[in-house]
């Protein structure tokens, strides 16, 4: 008789031969593979999910009309003139993407030592905000108040005698935040890592009647090699000498990141961001556990480009790696992700 018939199994569990150790002896009756055995049971016990509501799409804007410039180091990403950015905003809204984050590439003639063009209410970022808000009022607009796309040296702050001066930069960034809010930005996201910027921006926004405009702090922004392709996109790659280690966090540090986030919350941040993303999942988890704040990751340009490049070479399955990386952010505790994959993944999720 076949000893695996249900009757034999139910009634008489045969004794194991002396000396043999079965898997059940080792694990008790726990077998974690039971729930993995079929698609339906895997779906039933899945702990984290990625949805379109998790996505923030960073886009690059430039002057002109009908401009769609490819960025060599970011296949599939373009610098768009405002008319085309509006079209993309319409597409994003249709896909259900909640918000866009805009970054400019301005002509070199507009860049100077202090990044003063950021204060021009008619610079390309502020015009893009007005145009997108006008055409697609339902999509959220997040603007970066950092100076780097506007300085002749590519740093995020005002450079004097080789030093990024903190307080003067904070004044400039706060003034820029008010101008961006006046143009219609819903969230100001300062990425410059100057001390005291969150409190100063909050005060400036409130003093000018923008109590409802939120602040997403790039609370823990690390000095990282993963920003390379972005610097090509905004045109700072050729300008920047040295690094940003005197203002971004040393990527060796984790306690310091917690202190940064704590400070930004005390100063009035509504949301926290960790940047870059995937190499810093430990920081995301620490911040979420410690503060229970809305917490976001920026899957930065280098992370995007690595997945795209390996996918294009057939070394990895690019689509699967994209989805896996984004779900990893959810598992680490993120409420959402800034990602250049946003339209691609939103299209997939919709389908
Ligand atoms: C600077 C800024 C950076 C990014 C956005 N704003 C980093 C840098 O150039 O040092 C990086 C975004 C990305 O890599 O996708 N304020």
Boltz pocket constraint, residues with backbone or C-beta under 6 A from the ligand:
constraints:
  - pocket:
      binder: B
      contacts: [[A, 144], [A, 146], [A, 147], [A, 148], [A, 154], [A, 156], [A, 191], [A, 192], [A, 226], [A, 227], [A, 228], [A, 229], [A, 230], [A, 231], [A, 236], [A, 244], [A, 299], [A, 300], [A, 301], [A, 302]]
      max_distance: 6.0
